[in-house]
Amino acid sequence: TKLKTSADLETRSFSSWENRPYLFKFNNFSPVSNSSNLMFQDIVITPLRSLSGEISHIAIQINDVSETARNRIHLRETNQHLSEISRKDGLTGLFNRAFWEQSLKDEFAQLKVIEGASSLVIFDIDHFKKVNDTYGHHTGDEVIRRTSSLLRKTARSSDVCGRFGGEEFTVLLPHTNQEQACYFAERLRKRI
């Protein structure tokens, strides 16, 4: 259809690998990895006129951009991964302090513009130092991980669950009034 459109409009058209990885199924052999994948292609389609001025042929220029495409895809995935880990606490997988503090500022700014309520719940693990001193840091870390897991299971997908530091946690509850926040906190306390 791209060929027909180009001929019907009597104009050159382009197809980028980012919009459509390939137009023609050609294999691309990589000597470095000794693998063969489909070729990523940038394509230029040019209608050609006969001596009488009518479109009689189509020229198709296929540019193999496989290496560039794979590098960009890898870079995009790596950047996504780095962005994700820069926002997360390494032990718990919860948002780190910098991320939830920014989320809190953003929520506060939004509440200045629109009327509504949001809540912030901050809690810690009682007698945590005693657990660490008695059973060791490995056990203490496991207690923190399990608490984090229960927090995630209790929270909504819109809530911002974070680790404040040590055994302290925070939960930003958007669109949640005080009564609802107390209900959430009590439900979480019972689970823990």
TIFI-976519 format. One record per residue (C-alpha): x, y, z; residue number from 0. Coordinates in Angstrom, 3 decimals, always signed. Layout:
+----------+----------+----------+-----+
:       c1 :       c2 :       c3 : seq :
+----------+----------+----------+-----+
:        X :        Y :        Z : NUM :
...
+----------+----------+----------+-----+
***
This chain:
+----------+----------+----------+-----+
:       c1 :       c2 :       c3 : seq :
+----------+----------+----------+-----+
:   +0.000 :   +0.000 :   +0.000 :   0 :
:   +2.919 :   +2.362 :   +0.629 :   1 :
:   +4.057 :   +1.749 :   -2.950 :   2 :
:   +0.583 :   +2.418 :   -4.326 :   3 :
:   +0.169 :   +5.564 :   -2.226 :   4 :
:   +3.488 :   +6.924 :   -3.437 :   5 :
:   +2.535 :   +6.225 :   -7.069 :   6 :
:   -0.998 :   +7.631 :   -6.689 :   7 :
:   +0.265 :  +10.833 :   -5.067 :   8 :
:   +3.163 :  +10.992 :   -7.510 :   9 :
:   +5.545 :  +11.839 :   -4.708 :  10 :
:   +8.443 :  +10.316 :   -2.856 :  11 :
:   +7.631 :   +8.607 :   +0.443 :  12 :
:   +9.667 :   +7.378 :   +3.365 :  13 :
:   +9.377 :   +4.588 :   +5.884 :  14 :
:  +11.458 :   +4.681 :   +9.066 :  15 :
:  +12.351 :   +1.649 :  +11.151 :  16 :
:  +11.024 :   +3.508 :  +14.199 :  17 :
:   +7.516 :   +3.557 :  +12.710 :  18 :
:   +7.738 :   +0.173 :  +11.043 :  19 :
:  +10.834 :   -1.997 :  +11.655 :  20 :
:  +10.831 :   -3.420 :   +8.137 :  21 :
:   +8.861 :   -3.313 :   +4.919 :  22 :
:  +10.596 :   -6.302 :   +3.359 :  23 :
:  +11.589 :   -9.393 :   +5.329 :  24 :
:  +15.330 :   -9.543 :   +4.758 :  25 :
:  +17.685 :  -11.280 :   +7.148 :  26 :
:  +20.567 :   -9.345 :   +8.591 :  27 :
:  +23.609 :  -11.365 :   +9.568 :  28 :
:  +25.766 :  -10.039 :  +12.391 :  29 :
:  +29.329 :  -11.389 :  +12.246 :  30 :
:  +30.054 :  -10.192 :  +15.804 :  31 :
:  +27.263 :  -12.174 :  +17.459 :  32 :
:  +27.047 :  -14.787 :  +14.683 :  33 :
:  +23.283 :  -14.330 :  +14.642 :  34 :
:  +20.744 :  -13.511 :  +12.000 :  35 :
:  +17.726 :  -11.306 :  +12.643 :  36 :
:  +15.322 :   -9.409 :  +10.472 :  37 :
:  +16.870 :   -6.284 :   +9.006 :  38 :
:  +15.734 :   -2.923 :  +10.375 :  39 :
:  +15.123 :   -0.691 :   +7.367 :  40 :
:  +14.759 :   +2.930 :   +6.410 :  41 :
:  +13.113 :   +2.984 :   +3.007 :  42 :
:  +12.742 :   +5.634 :   +0.314 :  43 :
:  +10.110 :   +5.030 :   -2.366 :  44 :
:  +10.398 :   +7.165 :   -5.493 :  45 :
:   +7.920 :   +7.053 :   -8.391 :  46 :
:   +9.695 :   +7.173 :  -11.767 :  47 :
:   +8.170 :   +8.757 :  -14.847 :  48 :
:   +8.421 :   +7.418 :  -18.357 :  49 :
:   +9.334 :   +9.645 :  -21.293 :  50 :
:   +5.618 :  +10.320 :  -21.708 :  51 :
:   +5.461 :  +11.765 :  -18.163 :  52 :
:   +3.413 :   +8.984 :  -16.569 :  53 :
:   +4.486 :   +6.964 :  -13.541 :  54 :
:   +5.864 :   +3.777 :  -15.033 :  55 :
:   +8.165 :   +2.398 :  -12.329 :  56 :
:   +8.898 :   +2.663 :   -8.644 :  57 :
:  +12.447 :   +2.900 :   -7.261 :  58 :
:  +12.889 :   +1.463 :   -3.788 :  59 :
:  +15.973 :   +2.324 :   -1.768 :  60 :
:  +16.422 :   +0.060 :   +1.251 :  61 :
:  +18.907 :   +1.243 :   +3.859 :  62 :
:  +20.046 :   -1.341 :   +6.388 :  63 :
:  +19.936 :   +0.494 :   +9.734 :  64 :
:  +19.979 :   -2.643 :  +11.887 :  65 :
:  +23.036 :   -1.721 :  +13.917 :  66 :
:  +21.773 :   +1.796 :  +14.610 :  67 :
:  +18.303 :   +0.482 :  +15.463 :  68 :
:  +19.585 :   -2.183 :  +17.843 :  69 :
:  +21.867 :   +0.352 :  +19.542 :  70 :
:  +19.009 :   +2.832 :  +19.981 :  71 :
:  +16.683 :   +0.144 :  +21.315 :  72 :
:  +19.372 :   -1.009 :  +23.750 :  73 :
:  +20.054 :   +2.592 :  +24.819 :  74 :
:  +16.325 :   +3.253 :  +25.329 :  75 :
:  +15.934 :   +0.091 :  +27.440 :  76 :
:  +19.059 :   +0.915 :  +29.460 :  77 :
:  +17.863 :   +4.467 :  +30.113 :  78 :
:  +14.462 :   +3.143 :  +31.211 :  79 :
:  +16.173 :   +0.729 :  +33.586 :  80 :
:  +18.464 :   +3.443 :  +34.980 :  81 :
:  +15.516 :   +5.780 :  +35.443 :  82 :
:  +13.646 :   +3.060 :  +37.308 :  83 :
:  +16.498 :   +2.144 :  +39.647 :  84 :
:  +17.306 :   +5.799 :  +40.335 :  85 :
:  +13.812 :   +6.192 :  +41.812 :  86 :
:  +13.777 :   +3.001 :  +43.865 :  87 :
:  +15.226 :   +1.911 :  +47.183 :  88 :
:  +17.607 :   -0.997 :  +46.598 :  89 :
:  +16.500 :   -3.119 :  +49.549 :  90 :
:  +12.727 :   -2.760 :  +49.306 :  91 :
:  +11.926 :   -1.801 :  +45.732 :  92 :
:   +9.806 :   +1.037 :  +47.135 :  93 :
:  +10.321 :   +4.576 :  +45.903 :  94 :
:  +13.334 :   +6.243 :  +47.452 :  95 :
:  +13.150 :   +9.359 :  +49.582 :  96 :
:  +14.053 :  +11.792 :  +46.781 :  97 :
:  +11.284 :  +10.441 :  +44.534 :  98 :
:   +8.478 :  +10.468 :  +47.095 :  99 :
:   +9.524 :  +13.911 :  +48.378 : 100 :
:   +9.171 :  +15.208 :  +44.811 : 101 :
:   +5.830 :  +13.387 :  +44.523 : 102 :
:   +4.709 :  +15.076 :  +47.744 : 103 :
:   +5.692 :  +18.515 :  +46.386 : 104 :
:   +3.857 :  +17.794 :  +43.126 : 105 :
:   +0.747 :  +16.650 :  +44.985 : 106 :
:   +0.835 :  +19.717 :  +47.237 : 107 :
:   +1.151 :  +22.008 :  +44.188 : 108 :
:   -1.798 :  +20.258 :  +42.548 : 109 :
:   -3.918 :  +20.649 :  +45.688 : 110 :
:   -3.281 :  +24.410 :  +45.607 : 111 :
:   -4.945 :  +24.511 :  +42.186 : 112 :
:   -7.832 :  +22.092 :  +42.687 : 113 :
:   -9.859 :  +21.446 :  +45.783 : 114 :
:   -9.448 :  +18.043 :  +47.283 : 115 :
:   -7.670 :  +16.098 :  +49.942 : 116 :
:   -4.595 :  +13.936 :  +49.997 : 117 :
:   -2.921 :  +12.299 :  +52.950 : 118 :
:   +0.554 :  +11.296 :  +54.007 : 119 :
:   +1.069 :   +8.302 :  +56.289 : 120 :
:   +4.462 :   +7.902 :  +57.972 : 121 :
:   +5.202 :   +4.835 :  +60.088 : 122 :
:   +8.078 :   +2.804 :  +61.429 : 123 :
:   +8.619 :   -0.732 :  +62.672 : 124 :
:   +8.365 :   -0.909 :  +66.462 : 125 :
:  +11.316 :   -2.462 :  +68.309 : 126 :
:  +13.276 :   -2.826 :  +65.080 : 127 :
:  +16.621 :   -2.131 :  +66.752 : 128 :
:  +15.988 :   -5.063 :  +69.072 : 129 :
:  +15.318 :   -7.352 :  +66.069 : 130 :
:  +18.559 :   -6.205 :  +64.428 : 131 :
:  +20.582 :   -6.583 :  +67.639 : 132 :
:  +19.119 :   -9.996 :  +68.515 : 133 :
:  +18.873 :  -11.699 :  +65.116 : 134 :
:  +21.312 :   -9.721 :  +62.971 : 135 :
:  +21.066 :   -7.314 :  +60.061 : 136 :
:  +20.178 :  -10.041 :  +57.568 : 137 :
:  +16.996 :  -10.787 :  +59.527 : 138 :
:  +16.363 :   -7.066 :  +59.966 : 139 :
:  +16.600 :   -6.595 :  +56.198 : 140 :
:  +14.115 :   -9.420 :  +55.691 : 141 :
:  +11.683 :   -7.749 :  +58.131 : 142 :
:  +12.013 :   -4.508 :  +56.132 : 143 :
:  +11.430 :   -6.361 :  +52.831 : 144 :
:   +8.341 :   -8.149 :  +54.169 : 145 :
:   +6.937 :   -4.925 :  +55.603 : 146 :
:   +7.479 :   -3.298 :  +52.206 : 147 :
:   +5.692 :   -6.164 :  +50.495 : 148 :
:   +2.691 :   -5.818 :  +52.822 : 149 :
:   +2.678 :   -2.072 :  +52.209 : 150 :
:   +2.573 :   -2.603 :  +48.427 : 151 :
:   -0.248 :   -5.155 :  +48.773 : 152 :
:   -2.284 :   -2.749 :  +50.912 : 153 :
:   -1.731 :   +0.372 :  +48.797 : 154 :
:   -3.550 :   +1.354 :  +45.628 : 155 :
:   -1.667 :   +1.688 :  +42.351 : 156 :
:   -2.017 :   +5.492 :  +42.601 : 157 :
:   -0.387 :   +5.620 :  +46.062 : 158 :
:   +3.306 :   +6.497 :  +46.335 : 159 :
:   +4.939 :   +4.081 :  +48.765 : 160 :
:   +8.444 :   +4.951 :  +49.862 : 161 :
:  +11.169 :   +4.166 :  +52.301 : 162 :
:  +11.970 :   +7.211 :  +54.409 : 163 :
:  +15.108 :   +5.620 :  +55.793 : 164 :
:  +16.064 :   +2.756 :  +58.079 : 165 :
:  +12.818 :   +1.160 :  +59.227 : 166 :
:  +10.670 :   +4.214 :  +58.440 : 167 :
:   +8.175 :   +4.256 :  +55.595 : 168 :
:   +5.867 :   +6.770 :  +53.943 : 169 :
:   +2.754 :   +6.479 :  +51.833 : 170 :
:   +1.332 :   +9.386 :  +49.872 : 171 :
:   -2.390 :   +8.774 :  +49.399 : 172 :
:   -3.744 :  +11.050 :  +46.645 : 173 :
:   -7.443 :  +11.946 :  +46.767 : 174 :
:   -7.714 :  +10.528 :  +50.283 : 175 :
:   -9.187 :  +12.360 :  +53.266 : 176 :
:   -8.147 :  +11.923 :  +56.890 : 177 :
:  -10.777 :   +9.292 :  +57.679 : 178 :
:   -9.789 :   +7.185 :  +54.667 : 179 :
:   -6.094 :   +7.555 :  +55.547 : 180 :
:   -6.757 :   +6.353 :  +59.104 : 181 :
:   -8.646 :   +3.353 :  +57.704 : 182 :
:   -5.702 :   +2.587 :  +55.393 : 183 :
:   -3.174 :   +2.911 :  +58.236 : 184 :
:   -5.186 :   +0.631 :  +60.519 : 185 :
:   -5.636 :   -1.980 :  +57.792 : 186 :
:   -1.876 :   -1.896 :  +57.144 : 187 :
:   -1.082 :   -2.121 :  +60.876 : 188 :
:   -3.233 :   -5.250 :  +61.191 : 189 :
:   -1.517 :   -6.863 :  +58.196 : 190 :
:   +1.924 :   -6.188 :  +59.607 : 191 :
+----------+----------+----------+-----+
***
